[in-house]
Amino acid sequence: MIRLTPRQSWNAKLILILRLLFLTSIYIYVTGCSTPPETGTICYKKQGCACDPNDASCEGSLKCIRGYCGNEECTRQKGCKCDKDAKCDIGLRCYLGYCLEKETVNDPCKDKEGSQNCPCKADAKCDDNLLCNSQNVCEAACTAVGCSCSKTSKCDAGLTCSQGFCAETCDAGKAGCPCDKDGGCTGDLVCSALGSCVPATCKSDDYGKKAGCPCDNTGQCGTDLLCTVNNLCRGCKDGEAGCACKTGNVSPCADGLLCKDNICKSCIGEIGCGCFADDRCNAGARCEDKNGTKQCVSCGNTLEGCSCRENADCLTDGLVCLGGFCKTSQTGTVVNQKPTNPRCYTPCSGDSIDSKTGALQICSVRFKLREGCQAKQTCTNGSCIENGTTPKADEYPNCQSNTDCPSWQACVKDSNGKGVCYSDCVGDADCLGKGRCYRYVCRLPCTTTNGACPKDQHCETDGQDKGFCVPKTKTNTSKPAASTSPGSFLLSSQQLSFTNQQTTAVFELWNKSNLPVSFQIKRLQDDTPTGGNPQSALNWLQFGVCASNTDTSCPTLNKPLNKNNPFVIGSIASNTRILIKIANAGGKPAASSIYKGSFEVDGGVLGKQVVYVEYAQSGNGQWAGKIYAFGNFNDHNLPKYSDNVSISQLKGNAFIQRWWEFKNSAHSDSDFEAFQAALQSIKNETWRIDKALTDCAVLRNTNKGNVACYPYKGNKDGYGVLSGSLSETPVPTGISELNMAVNLQETNNVLKGRIVSDQTLHYPGDPSIALTFEGTAAPSAKRFTQLTNIKADVYIGGRYNLHSKDNPTDVKNPIVEGSCDTTFFARTAVPWLVPGFSFGTHASLGLIRERYECRNVKYPNTARGNITANDAKALNIALSQANTIPNGRSLIRRIELVDGALIQNKFLFIIFRERFRSFFDPAKGQLNGSINKDFTNYGYMVLERVPAQLFGNDGGTCQSDANCTGDKKCFQGFCQDDPYKGSEPPSLTTCTTTCSGGQECINGVCRIKSKLEQVSCTPDVIKEATG
């Protein structure tokens, strides 16, 4: 312990007093608060003075609150709102929700803690039928539908306390209740198509419009009506969701609701209200425990752990949106360090000869960079500097961030924060942690499917799924200018995609600097015939500034849409975000069905950033996303599935029911959002969370576990119904997830192309695929186009064993029993590594034995584009190893359509059945029971149009396809491999009983005779093998 002398103790106290006085003066200056009236003076009408609640006896905007003049917006002073003593000035306490003197005269609640309108008890409880609110005051408990209740509390007349909440009672056969087990109802009621009892006078046109009749198919009712848990419209009761707020000295709305514009509305997920079932909130808020209750609070500028929908909600360095929360990138961070021996690099187009030394200068084929500098430059500390010049502090190679350096350098800062551009690696061994060397800089590895890059970076690839995180804004010269700005700005997206069905977009601009800055947008270029001129580039696009900085639907604008170039945004305050709306993307030249272009956001001293746009009017291009396969899927009623089937006929599968609802909706953005929320809940199984099951049971007035709901912020109560009866309509489970990508080309009502196997590893060989849509017109012409057929077969070639044995006279040529059919198979040597079991094998020239296999050379790859016949043969021999049954027959997987659609010309949603042909042989008695049936599995895929460079310029010049050879197509003046051509499946010969060519008729298809041998072992061998 340190002991102070009396003088030291006095000095310490004096310093503490001075600090308190200084902080108090700062507080008063910053908040603008005034001190309360001095003791002993006449206090009348001013802040903190006594007043009569029945008389307007406070001056200005002050109100008489709890007997004192105050302002509900003030803080800490007498008469200001509070929720605990710590939020009141010294000498005051938080009493009845307001800061008051500790000794309150004529205290009406003295010794009455727990009574109505008095402070709660010490354990935060109140007397019966009272509720302790957020201001620690006991108020009349909520007794309406959905309010919490207990054995000692009451609910409104006609309600019962069920599962801890007030709910309406409902007996089978009565009005609004389910029909009885025989489908009947009492009195003059009839059983509706929705399975509930309704008056016989209710016609379908009355649904959602008249009291006593069913709600509409969206679960809504008209003005002054409320859709009950029994799916009937009834008159609103004050305090219920969607109804008028209560008046008087009671809580205006039921628990979990908020009074807005005199209407009780759900506030789940909003700041100050409850969290969603999975502990998430709306973007910009986080879920915290407040006195045992989970509540959404503001994230402020600390976004780690904050709820999010996409990476754009986590606009902070190093954070990405993972699992609905802003988190540090899973790949970690990269530490760039000053290299021991800095090297210089220069852009190049090919190898060259140094004019001075005659040495060969090798240009990297991948990065188009060579070591060294250009003429009249010197390599100084790892950067090329012009001879005879000395860079200033604000010039290259000095830097503040990676965007100040060229793409082959990173900004490395010393302990004083001074940055210099360096190329900090030659290989992966030079990088720390999880960094890898890419373009001579240590970068984070990433994939295009899951991102995982910090917000100010994007995943750069060279056509594959894997890549590296690089800055979104970079210069491409060897002498970039370092910024002297006091900060930077961020954009939520630098790649915007439009279609003929979606011609508007909204992106976020965030001024992260410590000064207000003026911004403007300048068009740069597009690839239409006149797009090379910045004055005419993208001149059809309209820009505007949204009135709200949180509502991405941008219903109103502060600055109206216009085509001005430049478009002047105006000044944005420090650390402030705004939303920019882009419209009229379809106003392009009529001759251009697709286009790409760019514009820049100019932040003056903060620099510039480029935003790339693309537009597609047809379905041509690459579609990528995920394919989801179910482990448990009830297909009992799928044979009944058709366009005119009713939802009550689809019992057995909640997933199919939710798709049917969306399919038969108006296909609005909100309809699609609700369907996507249901898919998300099915995939992540959030419907199984205990709170979600409990809340859902209350909402549907049934026992927990009977129904399932999915979290959805678009509904008043924060949920949508996933299954009305889990026993009758279970939710499919056991989802596995894989990547999926297809290249598709639109011709009339068909999208045809190929599955991209290097991004879809479970479907090898780039198999062809064709999607047929309703009608005869192009599917991209409508917002929602029904899919009617899908054709895609995936093959894995067959294989079978050949027996061999040692040749005592010629070790190089073992004795082989049988041969391969060279039309379909090639003989391949396979190492044999099982000691003691040498039957059918032979000694190789090495130290191990080998055996032979005949492997298919025909499938799945066929010669196309840059894949020659020999290439296809080698690939097929390798892929046939994946065939688990060595009977010589190919394994066939067929993708069949259950249902699907093209949505907004941007999303492909397909429910599929994957059929795997049985390999059992009826000729060998392998048709017992259901063993001869094909294997099937169900799933769905969600694909989205993605930017992808399908064509290059590596072929000869052309004017049309006729100028190109083979499978090449003429694209933008060059002969290119057709990116839409896939491997075609072989033609199968159908049969009834017999086949020619020594083949067998199996399940109606001619196939080669099985090469699989029946193996039997003597008891002593089995004992030796199994121990």
N, C-alpha and C positions, 0 to 999 in steps of 0.2 A: 504493500500500500504506500502511496506517495503522500506525505504529510506536508501541509502548507503552513508557513509562519503566519501570524495575525495580519501582517502587512500584505503578504501574498494573497491571503484569503480575501481581504478587503478589495484588493486590486481585481481579483477574479470576479467578485460580485459587481463591482463598478462596470467592468467590461460587459458582463451579462446584461445589466440594466441598459447600457447604451445600445447594445445590439437589439434588445426588445423594442426600445424607443424608435430605432432606425427602421426595423421591420414594420412597426405599427404605422409609421409615416408613409412607408412605401405602400402598404395595404390600402390606406385611405386614399392615396394618390391614384392607384391603379383602379380601384373599384368605384371611386367617386362617392363612397359612403360618407355620411356625416355623423358626427357623434350625437347621442341622444341629448335631450334638453337637460340643462344643469339642474341639480337638486336645489330646491328652494325657490325656483322661478315659477311663474304662472305658466302652466302647460296647457295650451288650448289649440285644438285642430291640427297640431303638428305631429310628425312622425313619433310614435311611441306614447302620445298623450291619451288619457282616458277619453272615452266617447260613449254616446248613447246609440246602441244599434238601431233604435227606432227613429233616429233623427240624423239628417245629413250633417253631421257635426265635425267632419274632417275636411281639410283644405285640398284644393287641386284634385289630383287623381287618387289621393289616399282614400281608403275605405275603412269603415269601422269593423274590425275583425276581432272577435272574441273580447270586445270591450276596449280595444286600443286602436288608434289610427295607424294604419300600416299599408304596405304595398305588397301584394302577393308575389311580385317579381323580385323583391329585395331579398337580401341574405343577411343573416347573423344578427340584425338589429331587432329591437323589441317590436313585435307585431309581424315579423317576417315568418314565412313558412319554414318548417324544419321537420326532420324525422328522428333526430336524437340530440342530446344535450351538446355534443361536440360541435354541432353546427350553429350554436348560438354564442354571442359575446359573453365575456366574463361577467358574472353576476346575474345571468339569465339562464333559464332552463327551457327545454323543449316540452311544452305542455299543451295537450290537445292539438298537436300539429303546428304550434306557433311558438316563437321565442317570447317568453314572458318572464316577469320577475319571479325569483324563487319563492318569495313570500307573497302570494297573490291574495289581495283583499277579497273577502267574501267568496272564497273558493267554493263553488257549488259541488265540486267532486271530492271534497275533503272526506277521507275515509270511505270513499265509494269506488275505489278502483275495481274495474270489471263491470261497472254498470254502464248503461247506454249513454253515449256521448261523454264518457269519462275515460281516463287513461286505462290501458290494459293492466292486468295483474303482472307480477314480476315474471311469471312463466309464460307471458304473452298470450294468456287465455282470458276469456270473458265469461260472463254469466250465460246461462242457457239461452239459445236462439240469438246470441250476439256474436259478432265476428270482430277480431282484432285486425284493423286495417294497417296499411303501410305507414300511417302517421302515429301508430301506437294508440289509437283511439277505438273504443268499443262501439260498433254501430250495428244496426239491425241486420241480422243475417239474411243472405239471399235465400229465397224459398221457391224460386221459379224453376222451370225445367233446366237441367244441367248444373244447378247449384249443388255444392257439397252439403252433406247431411250426415247425421249419426243417430244413434238410438234415442238420444235426449233432445235432438233438434227436430223441427217440423218442416214439412213441405206444404205448398199450396194445396187447397182442396182439389181432389181428383188426381193428386200425384202420390207417389210412394217413394220411400227411400230405398234405392236399389244400387248395390255395389258402391255405396258411399255417395251417391248422387241422386237428386230429385229427378224422377222420370215418370212418364205417363204410363198408366196401366193399359194393357191391351189383351183382351181375351179373344181367342180364335173364333171367327165367325161374326164378330161385331164390327161396327163401322170403323174403317181405317185399319183394322187388324188383319192379320193373315187369314186366308180362307181356312176352313177346317180341313181335316185330313181327307175328307171326301170331296173337297173343292166346293163346299157349300157355304152359305152365309145365312144369318138370321133375318126374319122379317122380309121386307121388300128389297133387301140388299142383294147385289150380285157380285160374283167373283170376277175381278178385272183381269186383263191380260198380264198385269204386273203381280197377280197373286194376292191381292188385298180386296177386302169387302168394301164396296162403294154403292151409293144410291143408284137405283136403276135409271134415275133421271140424268145421271152424269154421262154426257157424251164426250167423245175424244176431244172435241173442240173446247170443252169446259176444263180440261186438265190444266192446272196451274192458274186458273182464272176465277173459279168459284169455290167458296168455302164448302167443305164437306166432300169435294171431289179430289182425285189424286193430283199430286204435284206433276209438273211437266217432266219430260225425259231428262232434263238437266238437274232435277231436284229443286226447282225454284217455283215460287208462286208470285202472283202479281202484287200490286201496291196494297198495303194494309193487310196482307195475308202472310202466313208463315207456314213453311213446309215442316210438318212434324216428323218425329222419328217413325211414325206409322205411314209416312209417305202420303199424308192427306193435307190439304190446305185448310187452315183455320185462321180465325182472327188473331191479330198480334196481341200479346200481353206486354204491357210496359216493362222494360228491363230485360226482355229476352233478345236473343240475337236477331238483328234485322228489324227490331221494333223500336218504338219511341222510348227514350230514357225516362226513368221514374223521376218524379219531382218530390220535393219535401226533404226532410232531414234524414234521408236514407241513402244507401248506395244507389246511384242512378242505374246501374246495370248489374246483371248477374256476375258471379265470380268468373274471371277469365275474359270478360268483355270490357270494352272501353266506350264511353259516350263521346261520339264524334258527330258534330252537326245535328245534335239531338237524336241520334240513332245509335243504338247499342251495336257495336261492331266487334268482330274478333280482332284481337291485337296480338295473337300468338306470333312470336318471332320478332315483334317490334320492340324498340327500346322501352324499358319500363314494364314490359309484359312478360308472360311466361314463355319458356323455350318450347321448341318442337320436341317430339318424342325422342328423337335421336340426339338431343342436346345441342341442336343447331339453332341459329337465329337467322334473321335476314342479313344480307351482306352489310357489313359495317358495324355489326354488333357481335358480342360474345355472350355465352351462357355462363352465369355465375350463381353460386348458392347464396341466397339472401335469407338468413334466419330460417333455414330449412326448406326454403322454396326456391326453385330454380327460376332465374329471371334474366332477361336479356338486358345487357348494359352496353353503352357506347364503347367502341374500340378506340376512339380518338385517333391519334397518329401512331399508336402501337398496334400494328396489324397482325403480329404473330399470334396464332391461336384464334384469330377472328373468323367468323363464318364467311363463306364465299361460295360462289357458283362457278367461277372460272378464274383463270390467272389474272384477268383484268381487275378483279376485286382485290388483288394483293399487290398493289403498285408500290412495292418496297423492295430494295435490293436484296437478293438472296431468298425471297419468299415465292412460293408457288401454291396453287390451290390443289391440295391433296386430300381426298376423302371429305370434301366439304369444309375444310379449314385451311387457313393460311399457315403454311409450315415451311421450314427451311428445306431446300431442295434435297431429295433423298440421296442424291449423288454427292452431297457435301459441298464443300467449297474448294477452290483452287488457290493456292498461294503462289503468286508469281514472284520470282526472286532474281536479283541481278546475277547474270552469268559470270563465271570466273574469267572466261575469255570471250567477251562480246563479239559477235559476228554480224556482218552486214549482208543484206540481201536486196536484190533489185528485180523488178518485174521483167519478164522475158517472154518471147514467143517461140524460141527454139535455140538449139545449140549455136554457139558463135565462136569466133576466134578473136582473142584480145589483140587489138591493133598494135599495142606496144610490145608485148612479150611474145605474141604468137601462140600463147597457151590456149587450149580448148576450154571454153566456158560452157559447162553443162547446165542445161535448163531443165528443172524438175518438170516431168511430164504431168504430174498430178497438180502441183501448185503453181506452175508457170513462174517460178522464181529461180534465180541463180545467185550464187555467193559472189559478193563484191559490189562495187558501185559503178555508176555510169562515168563517162568521160567528164572531166572537170569537177569530179567529186572525190572526197576523201572519206574513208571509213574512220569515224571518230567515235569512240566509246559505243560501238554497236549501231551507229546510224550514219547514213551517207549525208555529208555536209558539203555544200559548195565550197570550192577552194577559195581561200582568202577571206572567209566570212566567219564571224563568231555569233552564234544564235543568242538572241536576247532571252530574258527570263520567261517571256510569254510566247516564245516561238519554239517550233519543233527543233530538237527532240524532247523538249520539256513538255509536261502534260499534267492534266488533273484527273483524267479518266481514260479508259481503254478506247473511247470513241475519238480521242485526240491522236491516236496512233494508227498507222496503216495496219492492214489485216494480218500482217506477219509479225507484229509486235504487240506487246502488252505494256500498260503503264505501271511501272514498278516504283513504289514510293519508299523513301528512306524514313528514318525515325522522326524526322522533322516534317514529314508530310510532303516533301518535294518529290515530284514524279518525273521519271525519264523513261522514254520508250526503249524497250529491249526485245530482241528475239531471245527467249530464255531457254530454248531446248533444241536439241538435234534429234533425240530419241526419247522414248517413254522413261528411260532410266533417269533422265534429268528432271523429272517432275515429282513433286511431293504429293502424298495422299493418293487420291483417286484421279488426279490429273493425268492426261495423256497428251503426247506431243502431236499437235496438228498445225500445219503451216508454221512450224518453228516457234509455236507458242503453246504453253501448257494450258489445255482446255478441259472442261468437264465433258465426259462422254454422255450421249443422250440418244433417244429414239424419237422418231416423228410421231409415234402412236401415244406415248405417255408424256412427252415433253420433258419435264423435270429440269428446265433451265430457269435461272433467275429471270425476273420480269424484263430487265433491260437487255436480255439476250434472246436469241432464237436458235433452234436446232438446225444447223446447216449440214446437209448431206449431199452426196453426189449421186442421187438416184436410188439409194438403198434406205432401209428403215433406220439404220444406225448412223449417227453423226456426232457432231461436237457443238457445244454451246459457244456462240460467237456474238459480239456486240451487234445490236440491231442497226446502229448507225456507225458507219466506218468510212474512212476515206480510202481512195485507191491510188494515191500518188505517194511518191517516196518523200514528199516534203509537206506533210499536213501542218496546218497552223494550230498551235495550242490555244485553248480558250482561256480567256481571263475573266469569265463570267463568275458571278457569286453563287452559282448553283447550276441546275439543269432543269429539263422538263421531260416528262414521260408521256407516251401515248399507250393507250390500252391495246391497240392493234396496229400493225404496220402491213397487214395483208387483208384486204376486204374483198369478199366474193359476192357477186350479184348474179341473179338469174332473171329471166323474163317474168317469173312469179314473185320475185323478191327484189325490188328495185330501190329500196332504201336501206340505210344502215346508220348506226350511231356509234361513235367512238369517243373515248374519254381523253381529255387533255389536262395534264396536271402540272402546274407551275411549282416546281420544288425549290425554287430559289428563294432568297430572303428579301427580294424586291419585287414590286409590281412590274410586269413586263407586258408589252404589246405584242400580239401575235397576228400573223396573216397566213393565208393559204395561197400558194401559187401552183398552177398547173404546169407540168413538165413535158409530158409526151404521151402518145398512145400509138398503137400499131395499126390504126385505120389509115386510109390513103392520105389524109391531111394531118395526121397526128404528129408528124415530125416537127411541126412549128409550135412552139410553146403558146403562141397567141391563139391557135385554134385547137390545141390538144384538150381533150376531155371537155370541150366547151358546152356540152349538154348537161354536165353535172351541176346540181344546185347545192349550195351550202347554207346552213343556218345554225344559230346558237340556241340550244334548248333552255327553256325557262327554269327547269329543275336540273340539279346536278346529281340526282339519284334515280329518277324515273327514266329508264332507258327506252320506254315507249315514246317519250318526247311528245306529249300531246299538245303542248304550247311552246312558242318560240319567243325568246327575247329579241332575237335578230332574225327577221324573216328570210326565207329561202330566196337566193338569187344566184345569178351566174357570173357575178363580178369576178374579174381576174386582174389583180389579186382580190381574194375575199378577205376583208379586214375584220378580224375577230374583235380586236380592241384590247384594252388593258385587262390583265388577270392579276388579282391580288396575290401576294406571297402565299405559298403553300395552299393553293386553292385549286379545286378541280372544276371543270365544266364539261358539258356534253355537246358534241358537234354532230349535227344531222346531215347526211348526204342523201339526196333524192334524185329522181329522174335518171337512174342508171340505164334505163331502157330507151332513152332518147337519142341513142347513137345513130350514125348513118345507117340507112335502111339496108345497104349492101353488106354490112358487117354483122354477121350473126354471133360472132365472138370478138372480144377485144381484150387487150391488156394495156395498162397505162400506169402513170404515177403522178403524184403531186407531192409538194413539200410543205411542211409546216415550218414557218420561219419565226423563230423566237428571238430575233435580233441578237443581243449579246449572249444569249443562251445557245445559239447555234441553230442548225436546221436538221430536220429529220424527214426522210422520204417515206411515203405511204404508197403501197402498190395496190392496184385495183384490177380485177378481172371480171368479165361478164360472159355468160353463156346463155344462148337462147335455145339451144338444143340439148339433148342428153349426152352429146359426145364428150369424152374425157375419162378421167380416172375417178372411180368411186371407191372410197376406203372407209374402214370402220372396224366393227367387231361382229363376230358370229358367236351366238350363245346357244349351247346345247343343254337340254334338260336331262337330269338323271331320273326324275320322277315326273311323268306327264300322262294325265288321264286322257286317252283318245276315244273313250267309249262313244261319245256323241258326235265325233267328227264326221262320220258318214252322213249325218243329217245336215251338216253345215252347208248353207247356201245363202244367196243374197237376200232371199225373202223369208228366212227363218226368223222367229222371234227369240228374244233373249231368254225367255223362260224355257225354251227348248234346248238351250246350250248349257244346262246344268251339268256339272262334272268338271269344268275347267274355268277358273276365274280369269286366267290370262286371255283365253279366247273371248270371254264375255266383255272384258275391257276393250279389246280390239274391236269387237262388234259395235260397241257403243261409239267409239271414235269413228269408225267407218261410216256409221249412219248419222253422224253429227253434221254440223255445218262446216267442219274442217277449219274453224277459225284458229287464230294463234292460241287463244286460251284453251280450246279443245285439244290442240296438239300438246300444249304444256301439261295439261292434266294427264293425258295418255303417257307422256314421257315420265311424269312423276310416278305413275303406276308401274311402268317398266323398271324404273330405278329401284322402287321398293321391292319388286319381285326379285331383281338381280341381287340386291344387298340384303334382302330379307328383313328390312326394317319393320315390316308389318308384324313380325314376330316379337318385337321388343315388348316387354311386359307393360310399359305405360301405354303403348299404342293399342294393345289388346284390351286394356282396362278402359281407356277413353272410348274406344270403338264400341265396346259393350254398352257403355252409358249412352252414347249417341244413338244406338240402334235399339235401346231398351231391351236388352237380352243378357244372358249370362256370358261371362268372360270365356272366350275360347270358341264361341258359336260363330262369331263374325270376325272379319279382318278389314282393317283400314290402312291406307297409305298416307304418309305425311304429304300435304299439299296446301301451300299458302294461298292458293286461289279460292278456297272455300272459307266460309265464315268461321267454321270451327277448326280449321287447320288440318282437316283430313278429307280424304275421298274414300268411298266404300270400294274395297277390293273384292270381297266376297260376302254376300248376304247370308251364307250358310256354309261354313267350312266342311260340314259333314256331307252336304250335297254338292258343293262347288269348291273343291280344294284348290289351293294355289300350287302350281308346279314348283318344284324345288330342285336342288342339286345342280346348279348351273356351273358349267365350265365355259371358259372364255378364250377365244383365239382371235388372231388378226385375220382380216379379210380385205382383199383389194381386187377390183375388176376394171378392165379397160373396155368401155362400151361405145358403140357408134349407133346413131339413130337412123333408122330407115323406115319410113311410114310409122306403123304402130309397134315396131320391134326395136329393142336395144340389143345388139349382138356384139360379141367380142370374145375376150378371154379372161380367165382367172389368172391373176398375176402371182405365179407360184413363189417368186423370191420374197413376196410379202405374205403369202398364204401357204405356209410350209406343209399343211396337212392335205392340200390338194396339189400334188406334183404334176409337172409336165405341161404347165400353162394350158389346161383343158379349155375347150371352147364353151361358151355359155350364151344362151339366147333367152331374152325376156320378152314375152308378148303381152300387150296391153289391150284393153277394151277398145272397140271402135276401129277406125281405119286411120285416124289422124295421128300426128306425132304426140306421144305421151306428155312431152314437155309443154304442150299448148294449154294444159289445164292445171289448176291448183292441186287437184287430187285426181289421179288416174289409176283406175283399178287394174291390177296385174291379173292376167287370166291363165298364163302358162309359163313354166320355166323348163328349160332343157339343158342339162349339164350332167355328163357322165365322167367319172374319174376312174382311171384304170391304174392298176399295178400289175406289171407283167408276171407271168408264172415262172416257176422254177421246179426242178426235180433232180434227184440224186442219180449219179452213175457209179456203179461199183467198179473198183479197180484193185489190182494187187501187184506186188513186186514182180518184175521181170528178171529172172536170175541171170539172163544172158545180156540184157541191155538195160541198165539202171535208168538211162535217160528216157526210155520208152516203156512205161508200165503197161501191163495188160489191162485193157478196159473192156468191161462187159456192156455191150450196147453202144448206142451213139445218139447224138442230138439231131433233131429235125432242124436242119440248117435254114429252113424257110422262116422259122419263128425263134429258134434258139441258137445260142453259142455256148461252147464248152468253156468253163471257167474253173481254174484251180482254186481250192479253198483250203487254208491251213487246218489241220486236225490236231487239237491240243489236248485230247482226252487220253491219258496213258492207260494201257492195258486193254483198250478196245480198238483193235486195229482192223476189224473186218471192213472191207469195202474201201480201204485206203492203201496208199503206196508210199514208199520212201521217196522223199524229195532230195534234191542235190544239197539241201541245207541240213539242219539238225532236227527238223521236224518232219512229220508225215503230212500228206495231203490227200484230199479226195476231190472228185470232180462233180460239178453241178452243170446242168443245162439251164441257162437263163434266157428269158425272153428279150429279144432285140427290137420288137415292134412297138411296144407300148410302155409308157404313155406318150413319150415324145415323138413327134414327126418332124421331118425336115421343114424348116420355115425360116425366112429372114436370114439372120447370120448364123443359124444352127444348121450345119450341114448334115447329110445323111449319116456320116461317120460319127459326128458329134451326138446325134440323136441315139445312135446305136450304143455308144459308150455310156450315155446317161441312163438308158433303159436297163443295161446290164447291171449297173450299180443300184438303180432303184428297185430292181426285182428282189434284192435282199430283204426288202421290207415285207414281202409276201410271207406270211407266217405258216402257210400250208404248202408243203413241197409236193403238190400233186400235178404240177405242170399247167394248171389253169390260172388265168388272170383273175384277180379280185376286182369286182366292179361295184362302185358306189354311185348311186344315182340320186341326184337332188331333185325332189318333187315338190310342187307347189301345194300348200294348204291355202294360203291367202296372202295378199300384200298389195302395195300401191307405191306409186311415185308421188311424193308429197312436196309441193312448192317447187318442183324441179330442182330440189336441193337434197332431199332425203329419199333413200330407197329403203322401205321396210318390207321384209319378206319373212313370212312364217313358212317353214319348210319341213319336209319329212325326208330324212336321208335313208335310202334303202340300200341294204348290203346283201347282195345275192348269196343265198345259202350255198355252201360248198359240199354239202353232204350228197352222197351218191345213191340214188334209188336202186341201182343195179346190185348194190352190195348190202341191201337190207337196211339202209340208213334212213328210212322214212317213217320210223315209228313216232306216233303222237304228232307233235307240232315241230319236230326237229328239222323237217324239210322246208319250213316256212322261211321267207326272207327275214333278215334282221332289220328292224326299223328304229329310228331315233328321231325325236322332234326338237326343234329349236327355232330361233329367229335371228335375223341379221339386220343391223342398222348401218347403212352405208351413207356416207355424205360425200358430195362432190369436193375433191381436193385439188389444189394447184399441182400439176405435175407436167414436166417437160416430156411429152411422149415422142416428139420428133426432134431430131438434131439437124446438122447440116454436113454430115460426113459423106453423103453420096454425091453423084454427079448432078449437074444442073438439068432441069427439065421444064417443060411447059404443061405436060399432062402425064397421066399414068402410062400412056403409050410410049413415052420416051424412056421408061424404066424397065429393067429386066427382072425376071423372077417374080417374087412376091412384093417387090418394092413399090411404094406409092409416091406420087409427086406431091410434095407438101412444101409450100412457100419457096418454090423454085428449085428444090433439091429432091433427088430420089432417096427415099427412106424406107427402112424396114417397116412393114405394116404393124403398128402396135396393137391392132385389134384382132389380128389373126391368131387363133389358138390351135392346139392339137386336136384334130377331129377324131372321135372314137371310131373303132372299127365297126363295120356293118355286121350285125349278128344275124345268123340264119335261124329262122324259127322252124319248129317242127312239131309233129304230133306224136310219132312213135320212133321213126328211124331217121338216120342221117347218113350222108355219103362221106367218103374219105376217111373211114375208120373212126368217125366221131360218134358221140353218144347224144341222145336226146334227153336233156336234163331240164326239168321245169319249163318245157316248151322252147328251149334254145339248144342248138347244136354246139357241143363243146368237146374238146379232145378227151380221150379216155384218161381216167385218173392214173397217175404214175405213183400214187401213194401206196406203199407196201404195207400189208398186214404183218405186224411183228408179234411173235410170241416167244416167251422165255421159259426155260425150265426152272423148277423151284430153286435149284442150287444157284443159278445165275441171279435170280431175284434176291435171294438171301445175301449173296455177295455184294450186290449193288446197293441194297438198302440197309445192310448191317443187321 
